[in-house]
Amino acid sequence: MKTQPTQANKASLLYHLNEVVSGKRKFENVYQALTRMILGDQKTIEKVTVNGRSTYNFKILRQGDKHIIGMYDEINSFVSFIKDAAEGGSSKEMAYVLIGEPGNGKTFFVDYLSQLYRDFVADDKNKKYTFRFNYLDKIGGYGKIKSAESQTYEDPMILLLNLYEDTSETKKFLNQNGVTKPQIEIFFRNYRPLGACSDYIWNQIREYCNNDIAKMIDFIDVIPIPVSETRGTLTGKYAAKDKITSSAVDLLGEESITRLLHIADTNNPYRFDLRRGALARVAGGGIHFADEIFKNKRDLVQVYLGVIQNRTLDIEGFKWPLDTLIIATSNNSEFARFIEEKEQAPIVDRCRVTYMSHNTDYKLQKELTEYAMGGDNKTTFMNESMHRDPNLNYAISSTVILSRMPSTDKLTAIEVMKLAAGEVAGEKSIKTLREVINELNRDPDITKRFGQKGLGHRNLGRAIQILLESSETQEGQCMYAGDVFTAFESVILDYVQDPDSRTKYFNDLKTAKELHRKNIMTTIFNAYMDEPKAIERDVLNYVNMIIGMDAKNLGDDKIWTYKDPQTGKLVALKIDQTFVNSVEERLGLKNEEQKQSFRTTISKIYGQKLIQEPSYNFMDNNELVKAVTDVRLKSDVAGAGSLVGALSNRTNEENQKLYNRMLDTMVEKLGYCKTCALKTIEYFCTLDDSN
């Protein structure tokens, strides 16, 4: 006979059943919930190309002020893992483990995912529920304990699936209460037995009510699972501790002296306080984060093995089934040490290991650098506002990215950096980068794989700290980009222990300085021309000139009219053959064949890039930008050397006027303050590290 719950009794078990059947509440395991959270809205999934390979971007993981940046391969691997588990695959019996160097974002990834999941479950449509046994004083044997929650936050539907000892009776009851047979089959796919204490108490209630289900259900209240980061409910973290203070109790719980004072039957499994351990608090469809899992002592790792493999908490033969995603992290050295111990193979066998690399896209690195610099405006010790050099972010980002670029005969570090960011690297193609990555990723030594070694986010943070604490920064009230390289030298000397890595990073620092100088050349030229985009305009003029040379509508006056892809307006451009030749000579193109080959490459890039990105300006092509800058400096002021001379020797009035005008342009139009403008001009005039 169907029992109709009253509207007032929203805590009743049958009310919850009706809500689940109508779709207003969910009965799903943690993997299904996470899959729905990430893949529920197909509009938030887009196809992207990363390092020449097609992959997916899940926009739900890119929300908020401080979201996940990059990590495309790792995120795709994780989403595939939870989706396989949600569909009943082998992933359901595994833990997901991220291995990588310190400071590459492993912990941030898990913390962000946990926060996202808490926000998702906090929504009324996705709330998770558990149940509480009431009136234990009526049953007897519990002293002053009158009610008891499910210790592992079991779903009320799990209780309903274990309503009768006979499964067929349970299915019959569900059918009588409005659940269709197909729905019953779906529910039973997530069937698991009740935990030891819930099962014990439920059977006591069964005996007390003489197997009358209607009376038994009156003992049950359905309650929401609390979502709390600090209490470790729904999402919890267990960080590895030292061998003395760590204990299996921290994970599993222990016998409660307080409960033993009330419970008459010492065989009652409720005498164990499971909430004392971290796992029970996330057992009702939660995420357990084991930080640096392989740093734990061996017996604790064995506890994890049992939990991962059997998906149960096991204490003195009593079992409590879990519905938990176990996600762990470890650094390379700890993991390598762990797998050397052959007897530990079973735990590794139960893990889906993903090797997390550092970010290798310098454009994305700019966002990560912003994270490290902080959102608040910086001030000096004297509480005066501090300025940021416009080149600061690029100087920092390029330095750390170059340190992560592998040494290879096929590509230079700058070419790898450009191709990894989806930019042009001369005639080198993305296919070459893909070959390099595939070759490196076949190396059994993880640290030699693409992006696995380099200066991490913490080293980047240290460099910024060193920059901020220096007297030059404080007195000048400006974070000057040129001082970043000195800060990174200190970081490499003090924090990089491996001599080979140290040597490589110092070489990468020199390369980063070369890129910085090219940026300075562009700035100085723009300042000289008193126009923020002077060099960009001249680079685009060169590109349009070489395309216009072969145009059919080009007359004897050498004026080519074309449609500007950025504005859509018709533009007339006079082709200056002398300018084109001068730029190509600066690029080292000596004969007509080399020039034609270069022009063809530029024309191809023009055709490919402008279709997808009409605002593309070729400013990522450093060699071309430098060549155009050199030519324009030569034609306007008889070369960079003459401009250096004019800016260095300000004894005559004309040079002083030029200097003052450029300084004003940098401050008023290019985003510099007086300090970094002066230092930038001074750096331009110092050619000791110039190529």
C-alpha positions as CSV (number, residue, x, y, z in Angstrom):
1,M,0.0,0.0,0.0
2,K,1.4,3.4,-1.0
3,T,2.1,5.8,1.9
4,Q,1.5,9.5,1.0
5,P,3.9,11.8,2.8
6,T,2.4,15.1,4.0
7,Q,3.8,18.3,2.5
8,A,4.8,19.4,6.1
9,N,6.9,16.3,6.6
10,K,9.7,17.1,4.1
11,A,12.2,15.2,6.3
12,S,10.5,11.9,5.7
13,L,12.1,9.1,3.7
14,L,9.1,8.8,1.4
15,Y,9.0,12.5,0.6
16,H,12.7,12.2,-0.4
17,L,11.9,9.2,-2.6
18,N,9.1,11.1,-4.4
19,E,11.5,14.1,-5.0
20,V,14.1,11.8,-6.5
21,V,11.5,10.0,-8.7
22,S,10.2,13.4,-10.0
23,G,13.8,14.5,-10.7
24,K,13.8,17.4,-8.2
25,R,16.6,15.6,-6.2
26,K,19.4,13.5,-7.4
27,F,20.6,10.0,-6.6
28,E,24.0,9.6,-8.1
29,N,27.5,8.7,-7.1
30,V,30.4,11.2,-6.9
31,Y,31.6,10.4,-10.4
32,Q,28.2,11.0,-11.9
33,A,27.9,14.3,-10.0
34,L,31.3,15.5,-11.2
35,T,30.6,14.4,-14.8
36,R,27.3,16.3,-14.7
37,M,29.0,19.3,-13.2
38,I,31.7,19.5,-15.9
39,L,29.9,18.0,-19.0
40,G,26.3,18.9,-18.1
41,D,26.3,22.0,-20.4
42,Q,27.8,21.2,-23.8
43,K,28.1,24.9,-24.5
44,T,30.9,25.1,-22.0
45,I,33.0,22.6,-23.9
46,E,35.2,23.8,-26.8
47,K,37.8,22.2,-29.1
48,V,41.2,23.8,-29.0
49,T,44.6,23.2,-30.4
50,V,47.5,22.9,-27.9
51,N,51.1,22.3,-29.1
52,G,49.8,21.2,-32.5
53,R,47.3,18.6,-31.1
54,S,43.6,18.9,-30.9
55,T,42.1,18.7,-27.4
56,Y,39.2,20.0,-25.3
57,N,38.8,23.0,-23.1
58,F,36.2,22.9,-20.3
59,K,35.1,26.4,-19.5
60,I,33.5,25.6,-16.2
61,L,37.1,25.2,-14.8
62,R,38.0,28.7,-16.1
63,Q,35.6,30.6,-13.9
64,G,36.2,33.2,-11.2
65,D,39.0,35.7,-10.5
66,K,41.6,33.0,-9.8
67,H,40.8,30.0,-12.0
68,I,42.8,27.2,-13.5
69,I,45.1,28.3,-16.4
70,G,46.4,25.8,-19.0
71,M,46.7,22.2,-17.8
72,Y,44.8,21.1,-20.9
73,D,46.2,17.5,-21.0
74,E,45.8,17.0,-17.3
75,I,42.2,18.3,-17.3
76,N,41.3,16.1,-20.3
77,S,42.8,13.1,-18.5
78,F,40.9,13.8,-15.3
79,V,37.6,14.4,-17.1
80,S,38.1,11.1,-19.0
81,F,38.8,9.4,-15.7
82,I,35.7,10.5,-13.9
83,K,33.5,9.9,-17.0
84,D,34.8,6.3,-17.2
85,A,34.1,5.8,-13.5
86,A,30.6,7.3,-13.9
87,E,29.9,4.8,-16.6
88,G,31.1,1.9,-14.4
89,G,34.6,1.5,-15.9
90,S,37.8,0.4,-14.2
91,S,38.4,4.0,-13.0
92,K,35.8,3.5,-10.3
93,E,38.2,1.3,-8.4
94,M,41.2,3.6,-8.7
95,A,42.6,6.8,-7.3
96,Y,43.7,9.7,-9.5
97,V,47.2,10.9,-8.8
98,L,49.0,14.0,-10.1
99,I,52.8,13.7,-10.2
100,G,55.0,16.7,-10.9
101,E,57.6,19.2,-9.7
102,P,56.8,21.5,-6.8
103,G,55.1,24.7,-7.7
104,N,53.4,23.6,-11.0
105,G,49.8,23.8,-9.8
106,K,48.9,20.3,-8.6
107,T,47.4,21.4,-5.3
108,F,45.8,24.5,-6.8
109,F,44.0,22.2,-9.4
110,V,42.6,20.0,-6.6
111,D,41.6,22.9,-4.4
112,Y,39.9,24.7,-7.2
113,L,38.0,21.5,-8.2
114,S,36.9,21.0,-4.6
115,Q,35.7,24.6,-4.3
116,L,33.8,24.2,-7.6
117,Y,32.2,21.0,-6.4
118,R,31.2,22.6,-3.1
119,D,29.5,25.4,-5.0
120,F,27.8,22.9,-7.3
121,V,26.4,20.8,-4.4
122,A,25.3,23.9,-2.5
123,D,22.8,24.6,-5.3
124,D,19.3,23.3,-4.3
125,K,19.1,21.2,-7.5
126,N,22.3,19.3,-6.7
127,K,22.1,19.1,-2.9
128,K,23.2,15.8,-1.3
129,Y,21.2,14.2,1.5
130,T,21.8,11.7,4.3
131,F,19.6,10.3,7.1
132,R,19.4,10.3,10.8
133,F,18.0,7.6,13.1
134,N,15.7,9.1,15.8
135,Y,14.1,7.7,19.0
136,L,17.1,5.5,19.9
137,D,15.9,5.8,23.5
138,K,12.8,3.8,22.6
139,I,14.9,0.9,21.2
140,G,17.1,0.9,24.3
141,G,20.8,0.2,24.7
142,Y,22.0,3.7,23.7
143,G,21.9,5.5,27.1
144,K,21.5,9.2,26.6
145,I,22.2,8.9,22.8
146,K,18.7,9.7,21.3
147,S,19.7,10.0,17.7
148,A,22.5,9.0,15.3
149,E,23.4,10.3,11.9
150,S,24.8,7.9,9.2
151,Q,28.5,8.2,10.0
152,T,29.5,8.0,6.4
153,Y,26.7,10.4,5.1
154,E,25.0,7.6,3.2
155,D,22.3,8.6,0.8
156,P,18.7,8.0,1.9
157,M,18.2,6.1,-1.3
158,I,20.9,3.6,-0.1
159,L,18.6,3.0,3.0
160,L,15.6,2.6,0.7
161,L,17.5,0.0,-1.4
162,N,18.2,-1.9,1.8
163,L,14.7,-1.5,3.2
164,Y,14.0,-5.2,3.3
165,E,16.5,-8.1,3.7
166,D,15.0,-9.5,0.6
167,T,15.8,-7.4,-2.5
168,S,12.7,-8.5,-4.4
169,E,10.6,-7.2,-1.5
170,T,12.4,-3.8,-1.6
171,K,11.8,-3.5,-5.4
172,K,8.1,-4.4,-4.8
173,F,7.9,-1.6,-2.2
174,L,9.5,0.9,-4.4
175,N,7.2,0.0,-7.3
176,Q,4.2,0.5,-5.0
177,N,5.4,3.9,-4.1
178,G,5.6,5.3,-7.6
179,V,9.0,4.1,-8.9
180,T,8.9,2.5,-12.3
181,K,10.7,-0.7,-13.1
182,P,13.3,1.1,-15.4
183,Q,13.9,3.6,-12.6
184,I,14.4,0.8,-10.1
185,E,17.0,-0.8,-12.3
186,I,18.8,2.5,-12.6
187,F,18.8,3.0,-8.9
188,F,20.2,-0.4,-8.2
189,R,23.2,0.3,-10.4
190,N,24.4,2.5,-7.5
191,Y,23.4,-0.1,-4.9
192,R,25.8,-0.7,-2.0
193,P,25.1,-2.3,1.4
194,L,24.5,-0.1,4.4
195,G,27.6,0.7,6.6
196,A,28.1,-1.5,9.6
197,C,26.5,0.8,12.2
198,S,23.6,1.9,10.0
199,D,22.9,-1.7,9.2
200,Y,23.0,-2.7,12.9
201,I,20.7,0.2,14.0
202,W,18.3,-0.5,11.1
203,N,18.0,-4.1,12.2
204,Q,17.3,-3.1,15.8
205,I,14.5,-0.8,14.5
206,R,13.2,-3.7,12.4
207,E,13.0,-5.9,15.5
208,Y,11.4,-3.2,17.6
209,C,8.7,-2.5,14.9
210,N,8.2,-6.2,14.2
211,N,9.2,-5.6,10.5
212,D,6.4,-3.0,10.0
213,I,8.0,-0.7,7.3
214,A,5.6,2.2,7.9
215,K,6.6,2.3,11.6
216,M,10.3,1.8,10.8
217,I,10.3,4.8,8.4
218,D,9.0,7.0,11.2
219,F,12.4,6.5,12.9
220,I,14.2,8.2,9.9
221,D,14.7,11.8,9.1
222,V,16.3,12.9,5.9
223,I,18.8,15.8,6.3
224,P,21.1,17.7,3.9
225,I,24.8,16.8,4.1
226,P,26.6,19.9,5.4
227,V,29.0,21.5,2.9
228,S,32.0,22.8,4.8
229,E,35.6,23.3,3.7
230,T,36.9,23.8,7.3
231,R,35.0,20.8,8.7
232,G,36.2,18.6,5.9
233,T,32.6,17.5,5.0
234,L,32.0,16.7,1.3
235,T,35.6,17.8,0.4
236,G,38.4,17.0,2.7
237,K,42.2,17.1,2.7
238,Y,44.7,14.9,4.4
239,A,48.3,16.3,4.2
240,A,51.1,13.9,4.9
241,K,52.6,14.2,8.4
242,D,55.7,12.9,10.0
243,K,56.0,9.3,11.1
244,I,55.4,10.0,14.8
245,T,52.2,12.1,14.6
246,S,50.5,10.4,11.7
247,S,48.1,7.5,12.4
248,A,45.5,5.4,10.6
249,V,43.0,7.0,13.1
250,D,43.4,10.3,11.1
251,L,41.9,8.5,8.1
252,L,39.6,5.8,9.6
253,G,38.5,7.0,13.0
254,E,38.7,5.0,16.2
255,E,36.7,3.6,19.1
256,S,35.0,6.4,21.0
257,I,35.3,6.2,24.8
258,T,32.3,8.6,25.1
259,R,30.0,6.3,23.1
260,L,31.1,3.3,25.1
261,L,29.8,5.0,28.2
262,H,26.3,4.9,26.7
263,I,26.2,1.8,24.4
264,A,25.2,-1.3,26.3
265,D,26.2,-3.8,23.5
266,T,30.0,-3.7,23.0
267,N,29.5,-5.5,19.7
268,N,27.6,-2.5,18.3
269,P,29.7,-1.0,15.5
270,Y,28.4,2.5,16.4
271,R,31.0,2.5,19.2
272,F,33.5,3.5,16.5
273,D,33.6,7.2,15.8
274,L,34.3,7.3,12.1
275,R,34.0,11.1,11.8
276,R,37.2,11.3,13.8
277,G,38.8,10.2,10.5
278,A,39.0,12.2,7.3
279,L,37.5,9.6,5.0
280,A,34.1,9.1,6.6
281,R,33.4,12.9,6.3
282,V,33.6,12.7,2.5
283,A,32.1,9.2,2.1
284,G,28.7,10.4,1.0
285,G,29.7,11.5,-2.6
286,G,32.6,13.6,-1.7
287,I,36.2,14.3,-2.7
288,H,39.2,13.2,-0.6
289,F,42.4,14.9,-1.3
290,A,45.6,13.1,-0.2
291,D,48.3,15.7,-0.4
292,E,51.8,14.3,-1.0
293,I,50.4,10.8,-0.6
294,F,53.7,9.0,-1.0
295,K,55.3,11.0,1.9
296,N,53.1,9.1,4.3
297,K,54.5,6.2,6.3
298,R,54.0,2.8,4.7
299,D,51.2,1.6,7.0
300,L,49.1,4.7,6.1
301,V,49.7,4.0,2.4
302,Q,48.5,0.5,3.0
303,V,45.3,1.9,4.5
304,Y,44.9,4.0,1.3
305,L,45.4,0.8,-0.8
306,G,42.5,-0.9,1.0
307,V,40.2,2.1,0.7
308,I,41.0,2.6,-3.0
309,Q,40.7,-1.1,-3.9
310,N,37.7,-2.1,-1.9
311,R,36.0,1.3,-1.5
312,T,35.3,0.5,2.1
313,L,36.4,1.7,5.6
314,D,37.5,-1.5,7.4
315,I,37.9,-1.5,11.2
316,E,38.1,-4.7,13.2
317,G,36.2,-6.6,10.5
318,F,33.3,-4.0,10.4
319,K,32.9,-2.4,6.9
320,W,31.5,0.9,5.8
321,P,31.2,1.3,1.9
322,L,32.3,4.6,0.5
323,D,31.3,6.8,-2.4
324,T,34.4,9.0,-2.7
325,L,36.7,10.2,-5.3
326,I,40.3,9.9,-4.0
327,I,42.6,12.4,-5.7
328,A,46.2,12.6,-4.6
329,T,49.4,14.5,-5.4
330,S,53.1,13.8,-5.2
331,N,56.3,15.3,-6.4
332,N,58.6,13.4,-8.8
333,S,61.3,12.6,-6.3
334,E,59.0,11.1,-3.7
335,F,57.2,9.0,-6.3
336,A,60.4,7.8,-7.8
337,R,61.6,6.7,-4.3
338,F,58.3,5.0,-3.6
339,I,58.2,2.9,-6.8
340,E,61.8,1.7,-6.2
341,E,60.3,-0.3,-3.3
342,K,59.0,-3.2,-5.3
343,E,56.6,-4.4,-2.6
344,Q,54.7,-1.1,-3.0
345,A,53.6,-2.0,-6.6
346,P,50.0,-2.8,-5.7
347,I,49.2,0.8,-4.6
348,V,50.7,2.2,-7.8
349,D,48.7,-0.4,-9.8
350,R,45.5,1.1,-8.2
351,C,46.3,4.6,-9.3
352,R,45.7,6.5,-12.5
353,V,49.0,8.4,-12.6
354,T,49.1,11.7,-14.6
355,Y,52.4,13.5,-14.9
356,M,51.6,17.2,-14.6
357,S,54.0,19.5,-16.5
358,H,54.7,23.2,-15.9
359,N,52.8,25.7,-18.1
360,T,54.7,26.1,-21.4
361,D,52.5,28.8,-23.0
362,Y,54.0,32.2,-22.3
363,K,50.7,34.0,-23.1
364,L,48.9,31.9,-20.4
365,Q,52.0,32.4,-18.2
366,K,51.2,36.1,-18.2
367,E,48.0,35.4,-16.3
368,L,49.8,33.1,-13.9
369,T,52.4,35.9,-13.3
370,E,49.5,38.3,-12.5
371,Y,48.3,35.8,-9.9
372,A,51.8,35.8,-8.3
373,M,52.0,39.6,-8.4
374,G,48.7,39.9,-6.7
375,G,45.5,41.8,-7.5
376,D,46.1,44.7,-5.1
377,N,48.1,47.8,-6.0
378,K,51.6,47.6,-4.5
379,T,52.9,50.3,-2.2
380,T,56.4,51.1,-0.9
381,F,57.5,50.8,2.7
382,M,56.6,54.5,3.0
383,N,53.0,53.7,1.8
384,E,53.6,55.4,-1.6
385,S,51.9,53.9,-4.6
386,M,54.2,51.7,-6.7
387,H,54.3,51.6,-10.5
388,R,54.8,48.5,-12.7
389,D,57.0,48.7,-15.7
390,P,54.9,47.8,-18.8
391,N,57.6,45.2,-19.8
392,L,57.6,43.6,-16.3
393,N,55.1,40.8,-16.9
394,Y,56.7,39.8,-20.2
395,A,60.2,39.8,-18.7
396,I,59.1,37.5,-15.8
397,S,56.9,35.2,-18.0
398,S,59.5,34.7,-20.7
399,T,62.2,33.9,-18.2
400,V,60.2,31.1,-16.5
401,I,58.9,29.7,-19.7
402,L,62.3,29.6,-21.3
403,S,63.6,27.7,-18.3
404,R,60.9,25.0,-19.1
405,M,61.9,24.7,-22.7
406,P,63.9,21.6,-23.6
407,S,67.3,21.6,-25.3
408,T,66.9,20.2,-28.8
409,D,68.7,20.2,-32.0
410,K,65.5,20.8,-34.1
411,L,64.4,24.0,-32.4
412,T,65.9,26.9,-30.4
413,A,64.3,27.7,-27.0
414,I,62.7,30.8,-28.4
415,E,61.2,28.9,-31.4
416,V,59.8,26.3,-28.9
417,M,58.4,29.1,-26.8
418,K,56.7,30.8,-29.8
419,L,55.3,27.6,-31.3
420,A,54.0,26.4,-27.9
421,A,52.1,29.8,-27.6
422,G,50.6,29.3,-31.1
423,E,52.8,31.9,-32.6
424,V,55.0,32.0,-35.7
425,A,58.7,30.9,-35.4
426,G,60.1,31.7,-38.8
427,E,59.9,28.8,-41.1
428,K,59.7,26.2,-38.3
429,S,56.3,24.6,-38.1
430,I,54.1,23.3,-35.3
431,K,54.7,19.9,-36.7
432,T,58.4,20.1,-35.7
433,L,57.3,21.0,-32.2
434,R,54.9,18.1,-32.1
435,E,57.8,15.8,-33.1
436,V,60.1,17.2,-30.4
437,I,57.3,16.7,-27.7
438,N,56.6,13.1,-28.8
439,E,60.3,12.3,-28.8
440,L,60.8,13.8,-25.3
441,N,57.7,12.2,-23.9
442,R,59.0,8.7,-24.7
443,D,61.8,9.2,-22.3
444,P,61.4,6.9,-19.2
445,D,63.0,9.6,-17.1
446,I,59.9,11.8,-16.3
447,T,62.0,14.9,-15.6
448,K,63.3,14.9,-19.2
449,R,59.8,15.0,-20.7
450,F,58.3,18.2,-22.2
451,G,57.6,20.9,-19.6
452,Q,58.5,18.7,-16.6
453,K,61.5,20.6,-15.5
454,G,61.9,24.4,-15.0
455,L,61.4,27.3,-12.7
456,G,58.0,26.8,-11.0
457,H,55.4,29.2,-9.7
458,R,57.0,29.4,-6.2
459,N,60.4,30.4,-7.7
460,L,58.6,33.1,-9.8
461,G,57.0,34.4,-6.6
462,R,60.4,34.5,-4.9
463,A,61.8,36.6,-7.8
464,I,59.0,39.1,-7.3
465,Q,59.6,39.2,-3.6
466,I,63.3,39.9,-4.2
467,L,62.4,42.6,-6.7
468,L,60.0,44.3,-4.2
469,E,62.4,44.3,-1.3
470,S,65.3,45.9,-3.2
471,S,66.2,49.5,-2.4
472,E,66.1,50.4,-6.1
473,T,62.4,49.4,-6.3
474,Q,61.5,51.0,-3.0
475,E,63.3,54.3,-3.7
476,G,62.2,54.5,-7.4
477,Q,58.6,53.5,-6.5
478,C,58.6,51.3,-9.5
479,M,58.9,47.6,-10.3
480,Y,61.4,48.0,-13.1
481,A,61.6,45.0,-15.6
482,G,65.3,45.1,-16.0
483,D,65.8,44.3,-12.2
484,V,63.8,41.1,-12.6
485,F,66.8,39.4,-14.2
486,T,69.0,40.1,-11.2
487,A,66.2,38.8,-8.9
488,F,66.1,35.5,-10.9
489,E,69.9,35.2,-10.7
490,S,69.5,35.2,-6.9
491,V,66.6,32.6,-7.1
492,I,68.7,30.3,-9.3
493,L,71.7,30.5,-7.1
494,D,69.9,30.0,-3.8
495,Y,67.1,27.6,-4.7
496,V,68.3,25.4,-7.6
497,Q,70.5,22.7,-6.3
498,D,71.3,20.7,-9.4
499,P,74.4,22.2,-11.1
500,D,73.3,21.2,-14.7
501,S,69.8,22.8,-14.1
502,R,71.5,25.9,-12.7
503,T,73.7,26.2,-15.8
504,K,70.8,25.8,-18.1
505,Y,68.7,28.4,-16.3
506,F,71.5,31.0,-16.4
507,N,71.6,30.4,-20.2
508,D,67.9,30.8,-20.4
509,L,68.2,34.0,-18.5
510,K,70.5,35.4,-21.1
511,T,68.0,34.5,-23.8
512,A,65.2,36.2,-21.8
513,K,67.4,39.3,-21.7
514,E,67.8,39.2,-25.5
515,L,64.0,39.2,-25.8
516,H,63.7,42.0,-23.3
517,R,66.2,44.2,-25.3
518,K,64.1,43.6,-28.5
519,N,61.1,44.9,-26.6
520,I,63.1,47.9,-25.4
521,M,64.1,48.7,-29.0
522,T,60.4,48.7,-30.0
523,T,59.6,51.0,-27.1
524,I,62.4,53.4,-27.9
525,F,61.4,53.6,-31.6
526,N,57.7,54.3,-30.6
527,A,58.9,56.9,-28.2
528,Y,61.1,58.5,-30.8
529,M,58.3,58.5,-33.4
530,D,55.9,59.9,-30.6
531,E,53.4,57.2,-31.5
532,P,52.5,54.2,-29.4
533,K,52.1,51.9,-32.4
534,A,54.7,53.3,-34.7
535,I,56.7,50.1,-35.1
536,E,53.5,48.0,-35.4
537,R,52.4,50.2,-38.3
538,D,55.8,49.9,-40.1
539,V,55.8,46.1,-39.6
540,L,52.3,45.8,-41.2
541,N,53.4,48.2,-43.9
542,Y,56.3,45.8,-44.8
543,V,53.9,42.9,-44.8
544,N,51.4,44.7,-47.0
545,M,54.1,45.9,-49.4
546,I,55.4,42.4,-50.1
547,I,51.8,41.2,-50.7
548,G,51.1,44.2,-52.9
549,M,54.2,43.6,-55.1
550,D,52.5,40.7,-56.8
551,A,49.1,42.4,-57.0
552,K,47.5,42.6,-60.5
553,N,46.1,46.1,-59.9
554,L,49.5,47.6,-59.1
555,G,50.2,50.5,-61.4
556,D,53.4,52.3,-62.4
557,D,53.1,54.6,-59.5
558,K,53.6,51.6,-57.2
559,I,50.5,52.5,-55.2
560,W,48.5,49.4,-54.0
561,T,44.9,49.8,-52.7
562,Y,43.8,47.1,-50.3
563,K,41.0,46.4,-47.8
564,D,42.3,46.7,-44.2
565,P,41.1,43.5,-42.4
566,Q,40.9,45.3,-39.1
567,T,38.8,48.3,-40.1
568,G,37.3,47.0,-43.4
569,K,38.2,50.3,-45.1
570,L,40.2,50.7,-48.4
571,V,43.8,51.9,-47.8
572,A,46.2,53.2,-50.4
573,L,49.9,52.1,-49.8
574,K,52.9,53.2,-51.8
575,I,55.3,50.3,-52.1
576,D,58.8,51.3,-51.1
577,Q,61.2,48.8,-52.7
578,T,64.2,50.3,-50.8
579,F,62.5,49.9,-47.4
580,V,61.5,46.2,-48.3
581,N,65.1,45.4,-49.4
582,S,66.6,47.1,-46.3
583,V,64.4,45.0,-44.0
584,E,65.3,41.8,-45.8
585,E,69.0,42.6,-45.7
586,R,68.7,43.1,-41.9
587,L,67.1,39.6,-41.8
588,G,70.2,38.2,-43.5
589,L,68.4,37.4,-46.8
590,K,71.2,37.9,-49.3
591,N,69.8,36.6,-52.7
592,E,66.5,36.9,-54.5
593,E,65.6,33.2,-53.8
594,Q,66.0,33.6,-50.0
595,K,63.9,36.8,-50.2
596,Q,61.2,35.2,-52.2
597,S,61.0,32.2,-49.8
598,F,60.7,34.6,-46.8
599,R,58.0,36.6,-48.6
600,T,56.0,33.5,-49.4
601,T,56.2,32.4,-45.7
602,I,54.9,35.8,-44.5
603,S,52.1,35.7,-47.1
604,K,51.0,32.3,-45.9
605,I,51.0,33.5,-42.3
606,Y,49.0,36.5,-43.5
607,G,46.4,34.3,-45.2
608,Q,46.1,31.8,-42.3
609,K,46.2,34.2,-39.3
610,L,44.0,37.0,-40.5
611,I,41.0,34.7,-41.2
612,Q,40.8,33.6,-37.6
613,E,42.3,36.7,-36.0
614,P,41.8,40.0,-38.0
615,S,43.7,42.0,-35.4
616,Y,46.9,39.9,-35.8
617,N,49.9,42.3,-36.2
618,F,53.0,40.2,-36.7
619,M,54.5,41.7,-33.5
620,D,55.3,38.2,-32.3
621,N,57.8,37.8,-35.1
622,N,60.8,39.2,-33.1
623,E,63.3,38.9,-36.0
624,L,61.0,40.9,-38.3
625,V,60.2,43.5,-35.7
626,K,63.9,44.0,-34.9
627,A,64.8,44.3,-38.6
628,V,62.1,46.9,-39.2
629,T,63.1,48.8,-36.1
630,D,66.8,48.8,-37.1
631,V,65.9,50.0,-40.6
632,R,63.6,52.8,-39.4
633,L,66.2,53.9,-36.8
634,K,68.9,54.0,-39.5
635,S,66.7,56.0,-41.9
636,D,65.4,58.4,-39.3
637,V,68.4,59.0,-37.0
638,A,71.3,57.4,-38.9
639,G,71.1,54.2,-36.8
640,A,70.6,53.0,-33.3
641,G,74.2,54.0,-32.5
642,S,73.4,57.6,-33.3
643,L,70.3,57.6,-31.2
644,V,72.3,56.1,-28.4
645,G,74.8,58.9,-28.8
646,A,72.1,61.5,-28.9
647,L,70.4,60.2,-25.8
648,S,73.7,59.6,-23.9
649,N,75.3,62.9,-24.8
650,R,72.8,65.6,-23.8
651,T,75.3,68.5,-23.7
652,N,73.7,70.3,-26.6
653,E,70.1,71.6,-26.6
654,E,68.9,69.5,-29.5
655,N,69.8,66.2,-27.8
656,Q,68.2,67.4,-24.6
657,K,65.0,68.3,-26.3
658,L,64.9,64.8,-28.0
659,Y,65.5,63.2,-24.7
660,N,62.8,65.1,-22.9
661,R,60.3,64.6,-25.7
662,M,60.9,60.8,-25.7
663,L,60.6,60.7,-21.9
664,D,57.3,62.6,-22.1
665,T,56.0,60.2,-24.7
666,M,56.9,57.1,-22.6
667,V,55.2,58.5,-19.5
668,E,52.1,60.0,-21.2
669,K,51.5,57.5,-24.1
670,L,53.3,54.2,-23.4
671,G,52.4,53.5,-19.7
672,Y,55.8,54.2,-18.2
673,C,56.5,56.2,-15.0
674,K,59.5,58.6,-14.8
675,T,61.6,56.0,-13.0
676,C,61.2,53.1,-15.5
677,A,61.3,55.5,-18.4
678,L,64.7,56.8,-17.3
679,K,66.0,53.3,-16.6
680,T,64.7,52.0,-20.0
681,I,66.4,54.7,-21.9
682,E,69.6,54.1,-19.9
683,Y,69.4,50.4,-20.6
684,F,68.9,51.1,-24.3
685,C,72.1,53.2,-24.2
686,T,74.1,50.5,-22.5
687,L,75.1,47.9,-25.1
688,D,77.0,45.5,-22.8
689,D,74.5,42.6,-23.2
690,S,73.3,43.5,-26.6
691,N,73.7,41.1,-29.5
